Amino acid sequence: MSDNIYMSEKFSSLPGSEKADNISSHNAAEGARSHGMNRVRRVLGIDPGLANTGFGVVDFCDGRYRMVSYGCITTKADQPHGERLLTIYSRLCAVIDEFQPDEAGMETLYFARNVTSALSVAEARGVVTLCLAQHNIKLGEYQPNQIKQAVTGTAAADKELVERYVKILLGLKTEPKPDHAADALAGAITHLHYSAGMTNL
């Protein structure tokens, strides 16, 4: 991947989560079940933004989480606006192609006093939503308080507490950085929390 994307160290996947190059996610899940394994759910969390779009990939199986990878897609302010959106789209497509998530989780767009900033985030969200739809990935959207509640157990949690709980839930040694990646991982955890009964067969 290019310099526009930060990628963390990759952790080993849970049993049954391997995605062969020539096998679809559906067939991989079927193969895992046929060998007596419980299905592994792979979720892509996304924190959209024009300058920084965080992503985090999380596996879930048998009641435990495993961080697969996380990072941040960055664009430069001096790039043409359309090119910045295209960068987000192409890099996110590359993330999806590499990790083949089954589902996705993202924070809903909330009211912001800075209209320019809100519009930029909305455009990035549109690109992300299009990318997910083209890859037939189910998207769950959650309010900020829902994410705080799912990750920490309280809707009053601040950003630092959310990052601390993300570290604990994923068994990491330190809080994931940058903040956009940590927020994306929180989105993935939240989706798994609220969609526990979902299947993607």
Accessible surface in RSA format (square Angstrom, percent):
REM  Atomic radii and reference values for relative SASA: ProtOr
REM  Chains: A
REM  Algorithm: Lee & Richards
REM  Probe-radius: 1.40
REM  Slices: 20
REM RES _ NUM      All-atoms   Total-Side   Main-Chain    Non-polar    All polar
REM                ABS   REL    ABS   REL    ABS   REL    ABS   REL    ABS   REL
RES MET A   1   117.24  60.7  29.37  19.4  87.87 209.2  45.88  39.0  71.37  94.5
RES SER A   2    43.74  37.0  26.02  34.7  17.72  40.8  37.34  79.5   6.40   9.0
RES ASP A   3   153.25 107.3 120.05 119.5  33.19  78.5  43.36 102.0 109.89 109.6
RES ASN A   4    34.76  24.0  33.62  32.5   1.14   2.7   1.32   3.2  33.44  32.3
RES ILE A   5    15.94   9.1   1.48   1.1  14.46  34.9   2.08   1.5  13.86  37.6
RES TYR A   6   103.62  48.4  96.18  54.7   7.43  19.3  77.47  58.2  26.15  32.2
RES MET A   7    54.65  28.3  30.97  20.5  23.67  56.4  30.97  26.3  23.67  31.4
RES SER A   8    12.01  10.1   3.96   5.3   8.05  18.6   7.50  16.0   4.51   6.3
RES GLU A   9   137.68  79.0 117.80  89.1  19.88  47.3  51.37  99.4  86.31  70.5
RES LYS A  10   112.38  54.8  91.03  55.9  21.36  50.9  55.34  49.8  57.04  60.8
RES PHE A  11    83.02  41.5  71.49  44.3  11.53  30.0  76.76  46.5   6.25  17.9
RES SER A  12    87.56  74.0  69.08  92.2  18.48  42.6  54.02 115.0  33.54  47.0
RES SER A  13    41.88  35.4  21.41  28.6  20.47  47.2   6.72  14.3  35.16  49.3
RES LEU A  14     1.81   1.0   1.72   1.2   0.09   0.2   1.81   1.3   0.00   0.0
RES PRO A  15    84.93  61.9  77.21  70.4   7.72  28.1  82.43  68.1   2.50  15.5
RES GLY A  16    14.94  18.4   0.00   N/A  14.94  18.4   6.04  16.6   8.90  19.9
RES SER A  17     2.70   2.3   0.22   0.3   2.49   5.7   2.05   4.4   0.65   0.9
RES GLU A  18   117.63  67.5 104.11  78.8  13.51  32.2  71.53 138.4  46.09  37.6
RES LYS A  19    41.24  20.1  17.69  10.9  23.55  56.1  12.19  11.0  29.05  30.9
RES ALA A  20    43.59  40.1  29.38  45.3  14.21  32.3  40.87  57.6   2.72   7.2
RES ASP A  21   150.68 105.5 114.87 114.3  35.81  84.7  38.70  91.1 111.98 111.7
RES ASN A  22   138.26  95.3 101.00  97.6  37.26  89.7  45.44 109.4  92.82  89.7
RES ILE A  23    74.26  42.3  67.23  50.1   7.03  16.9  69.95  50.4   4.31  11.7
RES SER A  24    58.70  49.6  43.98  58.7  14.72  33.9  51.00 108.6   7.70  10.8
RES SER A  25    33.70  28.5  27.09  36.2   6.61  15.2  17.62  37.5  16.08  22.5
RES HIS A  26    86.48  47.3  80.43  55.9   6.05  15.5  59.72  61.5  26.76  31.1
RES ASN A  27    81.20  56.0  74.42  71.9   6.78  16.3  12.53  30.2  68.67  66.4
RES ALA A  28    18.34  16.9   6.64  10.2  11.70  26.6  14.04  19.8   4.30  11.4
RES ALA A  29    14.93  13.7   9.79  15.1   5.14  11.7  14.32  20.2   0.61   1.6
RES GLU A  30    72.66  41.7  70.18  53.1   2.48   5.9  26.51  51.3  46.16  37.7
RES GLY A  31    28.82  35.5   0.00   N/A  28.82  35.5  28.08  77.0   0.75   1.7
RES ALA A  32     8.75   8.0   1.70   2.6   7.05  16.0   6.80   9.6   1.95   5.2
RES ARG A  33    78.41  32.9  62.73  32.0  15.68  37.3  50.69  69.3  27.72  16.8
RES SER A  34    88.55  74.8  44.58  59.5  43.98 101.3  52.16 111.1  36.39  51.0
RES HIS A  35   144.64  79.1 112.96  78.5  31.68  81.0  86.43  89.1  58.21  67.7
RES GLY A  36    70.83  87.3   0.00   N/A  70.83  87.3  37.37 102.6  33.46  74.9
RES MET A  37    83.42  43.2  73.02  48.3  10.39  24.7  77.19  65.6   6.23   8.3
RES ASN A  38    90.36  62.3  79.87  77.2  10.49  25.3  16.50  39.7  73.86  71.4
RES ARG A  39    42.95  18.0  27.25  13.9  15.70  37.4  21.63  29.6  21.32  12.9
RES VAL A  40    11.68   7.7   1.51   1.4  10.17  24.5   1.51   1.3  10.17  27.6
RES ARG A  41    19.85   8.3  19.85  10.1   0.00   0.0  17.31  23.7   2.54   1.5
RES ARG A  42    11.16   4.7  11.16   5.7   0.00   0.0   0.47   0.6  10.68   6.5
RES VAL A  43     0.00   0.0   0.00   0.0   0.00   0.0   0.00   0.0   0.00   0.0
RES LEU A  44     0.07   0.0   0.07   0.1   0.00   0.0   0.07   0.1   0.00   0.0
RES GLY A  45     0.00   0.0   0.00   N/A   0.00   0.0   0.00   0.0   0.00   0.0
RES ILE A  46     2.81   1.6   0.00   0.0   2.81   6.8   0.00   0.0   2.81   7.6
RES ASP A  47    29.18  20.4  28.58  28.4   0.61   1.4   2.11   5.0  27.07  27.0
RES PRO A  48    14.98  10.9   5.43   5.0   9.55  34.7   5.43   4.5   9.55  59.4
RES GLY A  49     9.60  11.8   0.00   N/A   9.60  11.8   9.47  26.0   0.14   0.3
RES LEU A  50    19.21  10.7  15.47  11.1   3.74   9.4  15.47  10.9   3.74  10.1
RES ALA A  51    46.46  42.7  42.89  66.2   3.57   8.1  42.89  60.4   3.57   9.5
RES ASN A  52    46.27  31.9  42.76  41.3   3.51   8.4   0.85   2.0  45.42  43.9
RES THR A  53     0.00   0.0   0.00   0.0   0.00   0.0   0.00   0.0   0.00   0.0
RES GLY A  54     0.00   0.0   0.00   N/A   0.00   0.0   0.00   0.0   0.00   0.0
RES PHE A  55     0.00   0.0   0.00   0.0   0.00   0.0   0.00   0.0   0.00   0.0
RES GLY A  56     0.00   0.0   0.00   N/A   0.00   0.0   0.00   0.0   0.00   0.0
RES VAL A  57     0.06   0.0   0.06   0.1   0.00   0.0   0.06   0.1   0.00   0.0
RES VAL A  58     0.00   0.0   0.00   0.0   0.00   0.0   0.00   0.0   0.00   0.0
RES ASP A  59     0.00   0.0   0.00   0.0   0.00   0.0   0.00   0.0   0.00   0.0
RES PHE A  60    51.47  25.8  50.76  31.4   0.71   1.9  50.76  30.8   0.71   2.0
RES CYS A  61    12.40   9.4  10.06  11.2   2.34   5.5   3.23   8.2   9.17   9.9
RES ASP A  62   105.47  73.9  62.82  62.5  42.65 100.9  37.10  87.3  68.37  68.2
RES GLY A  63    61.79  76.2   0.00   N/A  61.79  76.2  27.25  74.8  34.55  77.4
RES ARG A  64   115.27  48.4 112.63  57.4   2.65   6.3  52.99  72.4  62.29  37.7
RES TYR A  65    46.34  21.6  33.80  19.2  12.54  32.6  15.78  11.9  30.56  37.7
RES ARG A  66    52.69  22.1  52.63  26.8   0.07   0.2  10.69  14.6  42.00  25.5
RES MET A  67     1.17   0.6   0.83   0.6   0.34   0.8   0.83   0.7   0.34   0.5
RES VAL A  68     6.24   4.1   6.24   5.6   0.00   0.0   6.24   5.4   0.00   0.0
RES SER A  69     0.00   0.0   0.00   0.0   0.00   0.0   0.00   0.0   0.00   0.0
RES TYR A  70    27.14  12.7  27.14  15.4   0.00   0.0   2.46   1.9  24.68  30.4
RES GLY A  71     0.00   0.0   0.00   N/A   0.00   0.0   0.00   0.0   0.00   0.0
RES CYS A  72     2.22   1.7   2.22   2.5   0.00   0.0   1.35   3.4   0.87   0.9
RES ILE A  73     0.48   0.3   0.00   0.0   0.48   1.2   0.00   0.0   0.48   1.3
RES THR A  74    49.60  35.3  49.54  50.2   0.07   0.2  34.68  46.6  14.92  22.6
RES THR A  75    11.34   8.1   0.12   0.1  11.22  26.7   0.79   1.1  10.55  15.9
RES LYS A  76   135.74  66.2 130.79  80.2   4.96  11.8  78.11  70.3  57.63  61.4
RES ALA A  77    91.74  84.3  64.14  99.0  27.60  62.8  64.34  90.6  27.40  72.6
RES ASP A  78   127.47  89.3  90.19  89.8  37.28  88.1  52.21 122.9  75.25  75.1
RES GLN A  79    42.12  23.6  31.96  23.4  10.16  24.2  18.48  39.3  23.64  17.9
RES PRO A  80    79.14  57.7  66.89  61.0  12.25  44.5  78.94  65.2   0.20   1.2
RES HIS A  81    84.49  46.2  75.40  52.4   9.09  23.3  62.30  64.2  22.20  25.8
RES GLY A  82    48.38  59.7   0.00   N/A  48.38  59.7  36.22  99.4  12.16  27.2
RES GLU A  83    90.95  52.2  87.83  66.4   3.13   7.4  30.66  59.3  60.29  49.2
RES ARG A  84    26.42  11.1  26.42  13.5   0.00   0.0   1.14   1.6  25.28  15.3
RES LEU A  85    34.03  19.0  33.55  24.0   0.48   1.2  33.87  23.8   0.17   0.4
RES LEU A  86   112.51  62.7 108.54  77.7   3.97  10.0 111.99  78.6   0.52   1.4
RES THR A  87    16.35  11.6  13.12  13.3   3.23   7.7   3.13   4.2  13.22  20.0
RES ILE A  88     0.38   0.2   0.38   0.3   0.00   0.0   0.38   0.3   0.00   0.0
RES TYR A  89    60.26  28.1  60.26  34.3   0.00   0.0  40.20  30.2  20.06  24.7
RES SER A  90    43.44  36.7  35.49  47.4   7.95  18.3  32.42  69.0  11.01  15.4
RES ARG A  91    61.21  25.7  61.21  31.2   0.00   0.0   1.36   1.9  59.85  36.3
RES LEU A  92     0.00   0.0   0.00   0.0   0.00   0.0   0.00   0.0   0.00   0.0
RES CYS A  93    19.43  14.7  19.43  21.7   0.00   0.0  14.03  35.5   5.41   5.8
RES ALA A  94    35.28  32.4  28.50  44.0   6.78  15.4  32.61  45.9   2.67   7.1
RES VAL A  95     0.20   0.1   0.20   0.2   0.00   0.0   0.20   0.2   0.00   0.0
RES ILE A  96     6.91   3.9   6.47   4.8   0.44   1.1   6.47   4.7   0.44   1.2
RES ASP A  97    92.26  64.6  74.14  73.8  18.13  42.9  31.21  73.4  61.06  60.9
RES GLU A  98    73.70  42.3  44.32  33.5  29.39  70.0  37.23  72.0  36.47  29.8
RES PHE A  99     9.93   5.0   9.63   6.0   0.30   0.8   9.93   6.0   0.00   0.0
RES GLN A 100    41.80  23.4  37.82  27.6   3.98   9.5  19.01  40.5  22.79  17.3
RES PRO A 101     7.53   5.5   0.37   0.3   7.17  26.1   0.37   0.3   7.17  44.5
RES ASP A 102     9.83   6.9   5.80   5.8   4.02   9.5   3.23   7.6   6.60   6.6
RES GLU A 103     0.03   0.0   0.03   0.0   0.00   0.0   0.00   0.0   0.03   0.0
RES ALA A 104     0.00   0.0   0.00   0.0   0.00   0.0   0.00   0.0   0.00   0.0
RES GLY A 105     0.00   0.0   0.00   N/A   0.00   0.0   0.00   0.0   0.00   0.0
RES MET A 106     0.12   0.1   0.00   0.0   0.12   0.3   0.12   0.1   0.00   0.0
RES GLU A 107    49.45  28.4  46.21  35.0   3.24   7.7   9.67  18.7  39.78  32.5
RES THR A 108    28.20  20.1  25.76  26.1   2.44   5.8  25.35  34.0   2.86   4.3
RES LEU A 109    84.41  47.0  56.80  40.6  27.61  69.4  58.58  41.1  25.83  69.5
RES TYR A 110   125.06  58.4 114.27  65.0  10.79  28.1  73.75  55.4  51.31  63.3
RES PHE A 111   179.46  89.8 149.67  92.7  29.79  77.5 158.63  96.2  20.83  59.6
RES ALA A 112    30.73  28.3  20.70  31.9  10.04  22.8  25.47  35.9   5.26  13.9
RES ARG A 113   227.19  95.4 199.77 101.8  27.42  65.3  73.37 100.3 153.82  93.2
RES ASN A 114    90.10  62.1  79.80  77.1  10.30  24.8  30.67  73.8  59.42  57.4
RES VAL A 115    98.57  64.9  94.43  85.5   4.14  10.0  95.09  82.6   3.48   9.4
RES THR A 116   102.41  72.8 100.64 102.0   1.77   4.2  64.84  87.1  37.56  56.8
RES SER A 117    51.62  43.6  44.56  59.5   7.06  16.3  20.30  43.2  31.32  43.9
RES ALA A 118    22.94  21.1  18.87  29.1   4.07   9.3  22.51  31.7   0.43   1.1
RES LEU A 119   110.33  61.4 109.87  78.6   0.46   1.2 110.09  77.3   0.24   0.6
RES SER A 120    23.37  19.7  23.10  30.8   0.27   0.6   8.70  18.5  14.66  20.5
RES VAL A 121    42.66  28.1  42.66  38.6   0.00   0.0  42.66  37.1   0.00   0.0
RES ALA A 122    36.05  33.1  26.71  41.2   9.34  21.2  27.74  39.1   8.31  22.0
RES GLU A 123    74.92  43.0  64.23  48.6  10.69  25.4  32.95  63.7  41.97  34.3
RES ALA A 124     0.00   0.0   0.00   0.0   0.00   0.0   0.00   0.0   0.00   0.0
RES ARG A 125    31.39  13.2  31.28  15.9   0.11   0.3   6.76   9.2  24.63  14.9
RES GLY A 126    40.57  50.0   0.00   N/A  40.57  50.0  35.10  96.3   5.47  12.2
RES VAL A 127    23.79  15.7  21.65  19.6   2.14   5.2  22.96  19.9   0.84   2.3
RES VAL A 128     0.00   0.0   0.00   0.0   0.00   0.0   0.00   0.0   0.00   0.0
RES THR A 129    59.14  42.1  58.66  59.5   0.48   1.2  52.02  69.9   7.12  10.8
RES LEU A 130    94.34  52.5  89.67  64.2   4.67  11.7  93.81  65.9   0.54   1.4
RES CYS A 131     0.00   0.0   0.00   0.0   0.00   0.0   0.00   0.0   0.00   0.0
RES LEU A 132     1.79   1.0   1.79   1.3   0.00   0.0   1.79   1.3   0.00   0.0
RES ALA A 133    70.20  64.5  44.69  69.0  25.51  58.0  52.93  74.5  17.27  45.7
RES GLN A 134   109.87  61.4  70.19  51.3  39.68  94.5  34.36  73.1  75.51  57.3
RES HIS A 135    61.64  33.7  38.69  26.9  22.95  58.7  35.39  36.5  26.25  30.5
RES ASN A 136   135.01  93.1 119.62 115.6  15.39  37.1  30.83  74.2 104.18 100.7
RES ILE A 137    14.74   8.4   5.46   4.1   9.28  22.4   6.23   4.5   8.51  23.1
RES LYS A 138    96.70  47.2  88.38  54.2   8.32  19.8  67.84  61.1  28.87  30.7
RES LEU A 139    50.19  28.0  15.61  11.2  34.58  86.9  16.48  11.6  33.71  90.7
RES GLY A 140    12.88  15.9   0.00   N/A  12.88  15.9  12.88  35.3   0.00   0.0
RES GLU A 141    80.30  46.1  55.32  41.8  24.98  59.5  12.12  23.4  68.18  55.7
RES TYR A 142    19.88   9.3  19.68  11.2   0.20   0.5  13.78  10.4   6.10   7.5
RES GLN A 143    96.62  54.0  96.57  70.6   0.05   0.1  33.21  70.7  63.41  48.1
RES PRO A 144    36.09  26.3  34.68  31.6   1.42   5.2  35.50  29.3   0.59   3.7
RES ASN A 145    85.07  58.7  83.67  80.9   1.41   3.4  16.70  40.2  68.38  66.1
RES GLN A 146    65.35  36.5  63.41  46.3   1.94   4.6  22.57  48.0  42.79  32.5
RES ILE A 147    14.11   8.0  14.11  10.5   0.00   0.0  14.11  10.2   0.00   0.0
RES LYS A 148    63.79  31.1  63.79  39.1   0.00   0.0  23.66  21.3  40.14  42.8
RES GLN A 149    79.16  44.3  74.80  54.7   4.36  10.4  26.68  56.8  52.47  39.8
RES ALA A 150    15.35  14.1   0.00   0.0  15.35  34.9   0.01   0.0  15.33  40.6
RES VAL A 151     5.91   3.9   0.00   0.0   5.91  14.2   0.02   0.0   5.89  16.0
RES THR A 152    17.06  12.1   0.00   0.0  17.06  40.7   1.97   2.6  15.09  22.8
RES GLY A 153    51.74  63.8   0.00   N/A  51.74  63.8  28.47  78.1  23.26  52.1
RES THR A 154    53.51  38.1  50.59  51.3   2.92   7.0  38.33  51.5  15.18  23.0
RES ALA A 155    41.54  38.2  32.76  50.6   8.78  20.0  33.05  46.5   8.49  22.5
RES ALA A 156    94.16  86.6  58.45  90.2  35.71  81.2  68.97  97.1  25.19  66.7
RES ALA A 157     3.18   2.9   0.00   0.0   3.18   7.2   1.92   2.7   1.26   3.3
RES ASP A 158    82.31  57.7  73.84  73.5   8.47  20.0  38.00  89.4  44.31  44.2
RES LYS A 159    94.22  46.0  84.16  51.6  10.06  24.0  65.72  59.2  28.50  30.4
RES GLU A 160   108.25  62.1 104.19  78.8   4.06   9.7  54.07 104.6  54.18  44.2
RES LEU A 161    43.92  24.5  43.92  31.4   0.00   0.0  43.92  30.8   0.00   0.0
RES VAL A 162    11.69   7.7  11.69  10.6   0.00   0.0  11.69  10.2   0.00   0.0
RES GLU A 163    11.55   6.6  11.55   8.7   0.00   0.0   1.70   3.3   9.86   8.0
RES ARG A 164   109.93  46.2 109.93  56.0   0.00   0.0  31.91  43.6  78.01  47.3
RES TYR A 165    76.45  35.7  76.45  43.5   0.00   0.0  32.04  24.1  44.41  54.7
RES VAL A 166     0.10   0.1   0.10   0.1   0.00   0.0   0.10   0.1   0.00   0.0
RES LYS A 167    47.75  23.3  47.59  29.2   0.17   0.4   8.78   7.9  38.97  41.5
RES ILE A 168   104.05  59.2  85.37  63.6  18.68  45.0  91.14  65.6  12.91  35.0
RES LEU A 169    61.36  34.2  45.61  32.6  15.75  39.6  48.93  34.4  12.43  33.5
RES LEU A 170    11.63   6.5   0.00   0.0  11.63  29.2   1.18   0.8  10.45  28.1
RES GLY A 171    61.75  76.1   0.00   N/A  61.75  76.1  35.12  96.4  26.63  59.6
RES LEU A 172    22.64  12.6   8.83   6.3  13.81  34.7  10.56   7.4  12.08  32.5
RES LYS A 173   196.57  95.9 166.36 102.1  30.21  71.9 114.89 103.4  81.67  87.0
RES THR A 174    97.05  69.0  92.59  93.9   4.46  10.6  65.70  88.2  31.34  47.4
RES GLU A 175    54.66  31.4  48.63  36.8   6.03  14.3  10.10  19.5  44.56  36.4
RES PRO A 176     1.25   0.9   0.00   0.0   1.25   4.5   1.25   1.0   0.00   0.0
RES LYS A 177   108.87  53.1 105.52  64.7   3.36   8.0  79.99  72.0  28.89  30.8
RES PRO A 178    48.23  35.2  43.75  39.9   4.48  16.3  48.16  39.8   0.07   0.4
RES ASP A 179    54.64  38.3  52.13  51.9   2.52   5.9  10.87  25.6  43.77  43.7
RES HIS A 180    63.93  34.9  63.93  44.4   0.00   0.0  43.32  44.6  20.61  24.0
RES ALA A 181     0.00   0.0   0.00   0.0   0.00   0.0   0.00   0.0   0.00   0.0
RES ALA A 182     1.07   1.0   0.51   0.8   0.56   1.3   0.88   1.2   0.19   0.5
RES ASP A 183    37.67  26.4  30.78  30.6   6.89  16.3  13.03  30.7  24.63  24.6
RES ALA A 184     0.01   0.0   0.00   0.0   0.01   0.0   0.01   0.0   0.00   0.0
RES LEU A 185     0.00   0.0   0.00   0.0   0.00   0.0   0.00   0.0   0.00   0.0
RES ALA A 186     1.28   1.2   1.28   2.0   0.00   0.0   1.28   1.8   0.00   0.0
RES GLY A 187     1.90   2.3   0.00   N/A   1.90   2.3   1.90   5.2   0.00   0.0
RES ALA A 188     0.00   0.0   0.00   0.0   0.00   0.0   0.00   0.0   0.00   0.0
RES ILE A 189     0.90   0.5   0.90   0.7   0.00   0.0   0.90   0.7   0.00   0.0
RES THR A 190     0.00   0.0   0.00   0.0   0.00   0.0   0.00   0.0   0.00   0.0
RES HIS A 191     2.60   1.4   2.60   1.8   0.00   0.0   2.60   2.7   0.00   0.0
RES LEU A 192     6.00   3.3   0.66   0.5   5.35  13.4   0.96   0.7   5.05  13.6
RES HIS A 193    94.82  51.8  75.67  52.6  19.15  49.0  45.96  47.4  48.86  56.9
RES TYR A 194    88.80  41.5  54.66  31.1  34.15  88.9  51.04  38.4  37.77  46.6
RES SER A 195     9.18   7.8   4.36   5.8   4.81  11.1   9.18  19.5   0.00   0.0
RES ALA A 196    80.48  74.0  54.60  84.3  25.88  58.9  56.26  79.2  24.22  64.2
RES GLY A 197    75.78  93.5   0.00   N/A  75.78  93.5  43.62 119.7  32.17  72.0
RES MET A 198    62.75  32.5  52.33  34.6  10.42  24.8  44.15  37.5  18.59  24.6
RES THR A 199    80.70  57.4  72.04  73.0   8.65  20.6  44.35  59.6  36.35  54.9
RES ASN A 200    40.97  28.3  30.82  29.8  10.15  24.4   0.97   2.3  40.00  38.7
RES LEU A 201   114.58  63.8  62.53  44.7  52.05 130.8  72.28  50.8  42.30 113.8
END  Absolute sums over single chains surface
CHAIN  1 A     9952.0       7801.4       2150.6       5533.0       4419.0
END  Absolute sums over all chains
TOTAL          9952.0       7801.4       2150.6       5533.0       4419.0
